[in-house]
């Protein structure tokens, strides 16, 4: 769980690093977001040739009736 502003800040920082390094693995983003690394997270990632990382948010009602963003 996180706040939208925190996720956007992480993505902005990640994109700044991507611009300077040209490639970053998925696990780098997961680490920045406070998520666990994955087995394939060092093999897959982003190449600046394909653009910057973009995120979007949507909403729904969780099974317990709480409104959530995802």
C-alpha positions in Angstrom: 0.0 0.0 0.0 1.2 3.5 -0.8 0.1 7.0 -1.6 -0.2 8.1 -5.2 2.2 11.0 -4.6 4.8 8.6 -3.3 4.5 6.3 -6.3 4.7 9.3 -8.7 7.9 10.5 -6.9 9.4 7.0 -7.2 8.6 6.8 -10.9 10.0 10.3 -11.5 13.2 9.5 -9.8 13.4 6.1 -11.6 12.9 7.9 -14.9 15.7 10.3 -14.1 18.0 7.4 -13.5 16.8 5.7 -16.7 17.7 8.8 -18.7 21.2 8.7 -17.4 21.8 4.9 -17.4 19.7 4.0 -20.5 18.5 0.7 -19.0 17.3 -0.3 -15.5 16.1 -3.7 -14.3 12.7 -4.4 -12.9 14.1 -5.2 -9.5 15.5 -1.6 -9.2 11.9 -0.3 -9.6 10.6 -2.9 -7.1 13.3 -1.9 -4.6 12.4 1.8 -5.0 8.7 1.0 -4.4 9.5 -1.1 -1.3 8.5 -4.4 -3.0 10.3 -7.7 -2.9 12.7 -8.7 -5.8 11.6 -11.3 -8.2 13.6 -14.1 -9.8 13.3 -12.6 -13.3 13.5 -9.0 -12.1 17.2 -8.7 -13.0 16.6 -10.0 -16.5 13.7 -7.8 -17.4 13.5 -4.0 -17.2 13.3 -0.8 -19.2 15.4 0.5 -22.1 15.2 4.2 -22.7 14.9 3.5 -26.4 11.3 2.5 -25.7 10.5 5.6 -23.6 10.1 6.4 -20.0 8.0 4.5 -17.4 4.4 5.7 -17.1 1.9 4.8 -14.5 -1.9 5.2 -14.4 -4.3 4.7 -11.6 -7.9 3.4 -11.5 -10.4 2.7 -8.8 -12.7 0.0 -7.7 -14.5 -1.4 -4.7 -12.6 -4.1 -2.8 -14.3 -7.3 -1.7 -14.6 -5.9 1.8 -16.5 -2.8 0.5 -13.5 -0.4 0.8 -12.8 1.9 -2.2 -9.3 1.3 -3.5 -7.0 2.7 -6.1 -4.9 0.4 -8.2 
